[in-house]
């Protein structure tokens, strides 16, 4: 059984699965770096990133070194309040 720590989030959006995906993008060189949060919203957070040489493997129309905004949608386990 999975506990609440398996679903825990940081910055209200980065659960372990999302962090793993971002880590893999960094390891594969698709991203050179992923930095702080540029914007937070009700449904997602936007992070600053720089594309790496491995971005070409994703068939993206992005060049190595290009600045990117990475939008990460908040997980469904969060409780939204009015």
N, C-alpha and C positions, 0 to 999 in steps of 0.2 A: 504494500500500500504506500502511496505517496503521501507525504505530509505537507503541511502548509509551507514549509521551507522550500519545497520543490516548486511552488507556485509564487513564491515571494517576488516582489518587484523592487527595483531601485529606480529612483527618479520617476516613479509612478508609471513606468513603461517597460523597463528592461528586466524581464523575467529570465530565468536561466537559459531557456531555449533561444530567446532573442539575443542574449549576450553571446551564446555559442555561434550563432549565425554570423554576427558581426565579427567575432574573433576569426572565424574561417575566412571571411572576406579579407581581413588583414593578413592572415597567414598566406593566403594564395596570391597576395600582391594586387588584388583588385582595388584595395584601398591602401594608400601609403600611410595615412593617419586618419584617425577619427577623434575629433576633439569635442569640446563642450557643447552644451545645449544652446542653440541660437534662439529657439522659441518654444514655448509650451502652450498647448491649447487643450481644449476639452477632449479631443479625440486622439491627439498625437503630439509628439515632440519632434523637433527638427534639430539635427546635429550637423556641425561643420565637418567636412571630410575633404581629403585630397585623393584623386584617383591615382592608382598605381599602374604599372605596366601590365599586370594581370587583368585589368579591366577589359582588354580586348577579347579575352576568353569568354566573356559574358555577352558578346555581340552587342555591346552598348556603343552608342554613338558618342563616345567620350574619349578624350585623349589623356595620356599619362600626364600627371601634374595638374590637371584641370580641377578647379575648386568645385565641390559638390555640396548639395544639401541632402542629407539623408533623413527621410521622414519615417518615423517608427510609430506605428499606431499602438495605442494603449491596449493592454490585454483585456480580455472579456471578464476577468475575475474582479476587476475594479468596480467599486460602487460609485456611481455618479450621483452627485447631489445637486439640487437646484440652488 
